[in-house]
Amino acid sequence: MKSIAATIGLSLVASVAFAKSPYVGLQTRPIKALSEQQVADLKEGRGMGLALTAELNGYPGPAHVLELADQLGLSAEQKARVQNLFDAMKAEALPLGAKLLDQEAALDRQFADRSITPESLKGQTDLIGVTQAELRNTHLKYHLRTAQILTPDQMQRYPVLRGYGSAAPTQHRHHMQ
């Protein structure tokens, strides 16, 4: 019995000692902190879930409203207004995404070449934080503006069409046509 227990104990120790990190393979990424998908999303101005608090609380985003334009019954004027919002959002999000990629790459380089200091770390992460906040604000504010274009009926149909059901709150929205 003692030898069985010892064998099991050694097996557990060995398996823990040789456990692979979930980060295996990520060391080859150009920017270690960002996946290929995140890099692509930042380069394309996509939302990356930055506006989920709006989306899941009944404030639709312009991209998804345009995708559902027919099912929502958007008028030509509504569609044009939402398209304008989408275009403006992209115009703001693209340079912010590029800026964030540059900032993350700079931080990555400082670690890679061992030039990072506590001061440069603080400065670089502060810059990244500001850019992330600006990017999130950009996506969220266009959800607010999109909600102002839709009718109450369209606001009720939107979460159903997106698969969220019909329980998305809309009573807090100010409707303006």
C-alpha positions in Angstrom: 0.0 0.0 0.0 2.8 2.4 0.8 4.4 1.9 -2.6 1.1 2.6 -4.4 0.6 5.8 -2.4 4.2 6.8 -3.0 3.8 6.2 -6.8 0.6 8.2 -6.9 2.2 11.0 -4.9 5.2 11.1 -7.3 2.9 11.0 -10.3 1.0 14.0 -9.0 4.2 15.9 -8.3 5.6 15.1 -11.7 2.4 16.1 -13.5 2.3 19.5 -11.6 6.0 20.1 -12.4 5.5 19.5 -16.1 2.1 21.2 -16.4 1.9 23.4 -19.4 1.1 27.0 -19.1 -2.0 28.2 -20.9 0.3 30.8 -22.5 2.3 28.2 -24.4 2.6 29.5 -28.0 1.7 33.1 -27.2 5.3 34.0 -26.9 5.5 34.1 -30.7 2.8 36.8 -31.2 4.0 40.1 -32.4 2.2 41.9 -29.6 2.2 39.4 -26.8 -0.8 40.8 -25.0 -3.1 40.8 -28.0 -4.5 37.9 -30.0 -4.6 37.9 -33.8 -8.4 38.5 -33.6 -7.9 41.5 -31.3 -5.3 43.0 -33.6 -7.5 42.5 -36.6 -10.5 44.0 -34.7 -8.5 47.1 -33.8 -7.2 47.5 -37.3 -10.8 47.3 -38.7 -12.4 49.5 -36.0 -14.7 46.7 -34.7 -16.2 46.9 -31.3 -14.5 43.9 -29.7 -17.2 43.8 -27.0 -16.3 47.3 -25.7 -20.0 48.4 -26.0 -21.6 45.3 -24.4 -22.9 47.3 -21.5 -24.9 49.4 -24.1 -25.8 46.5 -26.4 -27.1 44.2 -23.6 -29.0 47.0 -21.9 -31.1 48.0 -24.9 -28.9 50.4 -26.8 -28.2 48.9 -30.3 -25.1 49.7 -32.2 -25.0 51.1 -35.7 -23.3 48.1 -37.3 -25.9 45.6 -36.0 -28.8 47.9 -36.8 -27.5 48.2 -40.4 -27.2 44.4 -40.6 -30.9 44.1 -39.4 -32.2 47.1 -41.4 -34.8 45.1 -43.4 -36.0 43.1 -40.4 -36.3 46.3 -38.3 -38.1 48.1 -41.1 -35.8 51.0 -41.2 -37.0 53.9 -43.3 -34.6 55.3 -45.9 -33.9 58.3 -43.7 -33.2 56.1 -40.6 -30.9 53.9 -42.6 -29.0 56.9 -43.9 -28.7 58.4 -40.4 -27.5 55.1 -39.0 -25.0 54.7 -41.9 -23.7 58.2 -41.1 -23.2 57.2 -37.4 -21.5 54.0 -38.4 -19.1 55.9 -40.8 -18.4 58.5 -38.1 -17.7 55.7 -35.5 -15.3 54.0 -37.9 -13.6 57.3 -38.5 -13.0 57.7 -34.8 -12.3 54.1 -33.9 -9.7 53.4 -36.7 -7.1 55.9 -35.5 -7.7 55.0 -31.9 -7.2 51.3 -32.7 -3.9 52.1 -34.5 -2.8 54.2 -31.6 -3.6 51.4 -29.2 -1.7 48.9 -31.3 1.4 51.2 -31.4 1.2 51.7 -27.6 0.9 48.0 -26.9 3.8 47.2 -29.3 6.0 49.8 -27.6 5.2 48.2 -24.2 6.0 44.8 -25.6 9.3 46.0 -27.1 10.3 47.6 -23.7 9.9 44.2 -22.0 11.4 42.3 -24.9 14.6 44.4 -25.0 14.8 44.7 -21.2 14.6 48.5 -21.3 11.4 48.7 -19.1 11.7 50.6 -15.9 9.0 51.3 -13.2 8.7 54.8 -14.6 8.4 53.8 -18.3 5.9 51.0 -17.3 3.7 53.5 -15.5 3.9 56.0 -18.3 3.1 53.4 -21.0 0.3 51.7 -19.1 -1.3 55.1 -18.4 -1.2 56.0 -22.1 -2.7 52.6 -23.0 -5.4 53.1 -20.4 -6.4 56.5 -21.8 -6.5 55.1 -25.3 -8.6 52.1 -24.3 -11.0 54.5 -22.5 -11.3 56.7 -25.6 -11.9 53.7 -27.8 -14.6 52.4 -25.5 -16.3 55.8 -25.2 -16.3 56.0 -29.0 -18.2 52.7 -29.4 -20.6 53.4 -26.5 -21.6 56.9 -27.6 -22.6 55.6 -31.0 -24.9 53.1 -29.4 -26.5 56.0 -27.6 -26.9 57.9 -30.8 -28.3 54.9 -32.7 -31.0 54.3 -30.1 -32.2 57.9 -30.6 -32.9 57.1 -34.3 -35.0 54.0 -33.8 -38.8 53.9 -33.0 -40.0 52.2 -29.8 -41.2 49.3 -31.8 -37.8 48.9 -33.5 -36.1 49.1 -30.1 -38.3 46.3 -28.9 -37.7 44.1 -32.0 -33.9 44.6 -31.9 -33.0 42.4 -28.9 -35.3 39.7 -30.2 -33.6 39.7 -33.6 -30.2 39.6 -31.9 -31.2 36.6 -29.9 -31.4 38.3 -26.5 -35.2 37.7 -26.1 -37.6 40.5 -25.4 -36.5 41.5 -22.0 -33.9 44.1 -22.9 -34.8 47.3 -21.0 -35.7 50.3 -23.2 -37.6 52.5 -20.8 -34.5 54.6 -20.0 -34.0 55.6 -23.7 -35.0 59.1 -24.9 -36.6 58.6 -28.3 -35.8 61.4 -30.8 -36.6 61.1 -34.5 
